[in-house]
Amino acid sequence: MSLSSPRSLNTPRGRFAYREGGDPDGQPLVMIHGWPESSYCWAAVAEHLDPRYRIIAPDLRGLGDSDRSDGLAHYRKQALAGDVISLLDPLGIEDFFLAGHDWGGVVAQEIALAAPERVRKLVIMNIAIINNRKGNQEVIDTVRAGSASVYWYQHFLQTPDLPEAMIPGNEEPWLRHFLRAAHGRTFPEEALQEYVRMFRIPGTAGASANYYRTFRDDAKRWASIAGHVWPMPGLYIYGNRDKVILPQYLNHIEDCFESIHVEEVDAGHFLQEEQPAEVAGHLDRFLAD
């Protein structure tokens, strides 16, 4: 199946864009992108998925074609989850399968916290499990024991005013740095150009940086849910060549779910665009069980 061009919907929380595909009467599958991408990141995966699902792929606030908003509070992940729910409600989406990659995986977890009765199954891809205090601490210990140079961009984005001053006019080289050829598999050029278009929308540099500027506030919140156990069945799909999301993030993951299955994909961080057919296969098998 294919995804539509972006559509937009005004909600009480703002204007949000989304892509849709599959069977309009099918079981909803909500797919949430991460940074520095948009809902377009799921286009290649959708081509390989069983067409019986109704895909809803939102553009998160500050990215894609959704609102760019001032103020850090809008970019805390609990708030972004509220944005997604505010989009799903007028679309008539009650219960749904839920998948998220990168920051979208964190937003997916916040949705599952806010409305667990609506999330039938939860899929997380290459991001921390927010209630996995032990595993996440082991990542911190590993990073502190070695070189943290790979995380330079996070410090850059957290610096006040610097991304806003340096990214505009340099969108393509900025994005090519993160999305360039990965381990012999070239990142799709059409996807890169879509994200360049998106980053050229005024306000994107600062809005996207706010995903990282709110991290400390998010982390304080997550420390309070360390004992939470996800009640819905879970799947973690891991691109095993990722240099930022380390294998230690998977340590103790079984303590965080009533039921969790882990699949590895020979890919880097952007596994849904590097290996879309394999990712779609894992999704189909898990959702069909």
Disulfide bonds with the S-S distance in Angstrom:
none
